Amino acid sequence: MAGDTTTIARPYAEAAFEVAKADGTVDAWAEGLALLGAVVEDPQVTAQIGSPNATSQQLRDLIFGVAGEGLSEHLQNLVRLLAQNKRLIVLPDIARLFAQMKTVYDGLRHIEVTSAYPVDDAERSALGERLKAHFGGDVDLTVAEDPSLIGGVKVRAGDIVIDGSVRGKLERLSNDLQF
């Protein structure tokens, strides 16, 4: 279902980002969407959104009540639109996608590196410099350890995946040998 909600959320996030860029309010939008996403992820609010007895107007008023008075007119309109289309549940995905677009817009790329072995500070720094050169911009590096990779690293930057792990190479070799 997460993939489905991301697909539904993407056009809303892209449209919101275009409005935010045009208005010069990208930071304010990011904060507002993060707040709305957190509100919708609250278990009590999620239960209300999933209730067949709750009307769109009741759900919209609930979101506005919890979020407080600080929502811009654009954000209020987005909530109204999502409530009308019964898609309030995708607000956390919209916030996440918007944050990703903002990161790229700000010239910072979030990169997840998974290594078979622990990465020390010197290796992390060197890896960060190489990835900065490869992707052409500042990088925010998150490093995790996964011994099942056997050796090497796996790099994920948005939709781009570079699998330099031994496990990945073995899987590709296995696939090649099956034909």
KAJO-V911535 format. One record per pair of residues at least 6 apart in sequence whose C-alpha atoms are under 8 Angstrom apart, sorted by sequence separation. I is the first residue (numbers start at 1). J is the second residue. D is the distance in whole Angstrom. If there is no record, write none. Layout:
<<I | J | D> <I | J | D>>
This chain:
<<20 | 26 | 5> <39 | 45 | 7> <40 | 46 | 6> <48 | 54 | 7> <82 | 88 | 5> <103 | 109 | 6> <132 | 138 | 6> <155 | 161 | 6> <156 | 162 | 6> <163 | 169 | 8> <103 | 110 | 7> <132 | 139 | 6> <154 | 161 | 7> <155 | 162 | 5> <131 | 139 | 7> <154 | 162 | 6> <155 | 163 | 6> <17 | 26 | 7> <20 | 29 | 6> <79 | 88 | 7> <154 | 163 | 4> <155 | 164 | 8> <49 | 59 | 7> <153 | 163 | 7> <154 | 164 | 6> <48 | 59 | 7> <128 | 139 | 7> <153 | 164 | 5> <154 | 165 | 6> <64 | 76 | 8> <152 | 164 | 6> <153 | 165 | 5> <16 | 29 | 8> <128 | 141 | 7> <152 | 165 | 4> <151 | 165 | 6> <152 | 166 | 6> <150 | 165 | 7> <151 | 166 | 5> <63 | 79 | 8> <149 | 165 | 6> <150 | 166 | 6> <151 | 167 | 7> <45 | 62 | 8> <149 | 166 | 6> <150 | 167 | 6> <45 | 63 | 8> <149 | 167 | 5> <60 | 79 | 7> <148 | 167 | 7> <149 | 168 | 7> <60 | 80 | 6> <40 | 63 | 8> <60 | 83 | 6> <39 | 63 | 7> <59 | 83 | 7> <119 | 143 | 8> <57 | 83 | 7> <36 | 63 | 8> <39 | 66 | 7> <56 | 83 | 5> <57 | 84 | 8> <118 | 145 | 6> <39 | 67 | 7> <56 | 84 | 6> <109 | 137 | 7> <111 | 139 | 7> <113 | 141 | 7> <115 | 143 | 7> <117 | 145 | 6> <108 | 137 | 6> <109 | 138 | 6> <110 | 139 | 6> <111 | 140 | 6> <112 | 141 | 6> <113 | 142 | 6> <114 | 143 | 6> <115 | 144 | 6> <116 | 145 | 6> <117 | 146 | 7> <56 | 86 | 7> <107 | 137 | 6> <108 | 138 | 5> <109 | 139 | 5> <110 | 140 | 5> <111 | 141 | 5> <112 | 142 | 5> <113 | 143 | 5> <114 | 144 | 5> <115 | 145 | 5> <116 | 146 | 5> <117 | 147 | 6> <36 | 67 | 7> <107 | 138 | 6> <108 | 139 | 5> <109 | 140 | 6> <110 | 141 | 6> <111 | 142 | 6> <112 | 143 | 6> <113 | 144 | 6> <114 | 145 | 5> <115 | 146 | 6> <116 | 147 | 4> <35 | 67 | 7> <108 | 140 | 7> <110 | 142 | 8> <112 | 144 | 8> <114 | 146 | 6> <115 | 147 | 7> <116 | 148 | 7> <116 | 149 | 5> <115 | 149 | 7> <116 | 150 | 6> <117 | 151 | 7> <116 | 151 | 5> <115 | 151 | 7> <116 | 152 | 6> <115 | 152 | 6> <116 | 153 | 6> <115 | 153 | 4> <32 | 71 | 7> <49 | 88 | 7> <114 | 153 | 6> <115 | 154 | 6> <49 | 89 | 7> <113 | 153 | 7> <114 | 154 | 5> <113 | 154 | 6> <114 | 155 | 6> <33 | 75 | 8> <113 | 155 | 5> <32 | 75 | 7> <46 | 89 | 7> <112 | 155 | 6> <113 | 156 | 6> <111 | 155 | 7> <112 | 156 | 5> <111 | 156 | 6> <112 | 157 | 6> <29 | 75 | 8> <111 | 157 | 5> <110 | 157 | 6> <111 | 158 | 7> <40 | 88 | 7> <109 | 157 | 7> <110 | 158 | 8> <40 | 89 | 7> <116 | 165 | 8> <115 | 165 | 8> <40 | 91 | 7> <41 | 92 | 7> <40 | 92 | 7> <37 | 91 | 5> <38 | 92 | 7> <36 | 91 | 7> <37 | 92 | 4> <36 | 92 | 7> <37 | 93 | 8> <37 | 94 | 8> <33 | 91 | 7> <34 | 92 | 7> <37 | 95 | 6> <33 | 92 | 8> <36 | 95 | 8> <33 | 94 | 7> <34 | 95 | 5> <33 | 95 | 5> <34 | 96 | 8> <30 | 95 | 7> <33 | 98 | 8> <30 | 98 | 7> <30 | 99 | 6> <30 | 102 | 8> <26 | 102 | 7> <9 | 90 | 6> <13 | 94 | 5> <17 | 98 | 6> <8 | 90 | 7> <9 | 91 | 7> <12 | 94 | 7> <13 | 95 | 7> <16 | 98 | 8> <10 | 93 | 8> <6 | 90 | 7> <9 | 93 | 6> <10 | 94 | 7> <13 | 97 | 6> <14 | 98 | 7> <17 | 101 | 8> <5 | 90 | 6> <9 | 94 | 5> <13 | 98 | 5> <17 | 102 | 8> <6 | 93 | 6> <10 | 97 | 7> <5 | 93 | 7> <6 | 94 | 8> <9 | 97 | 8>>
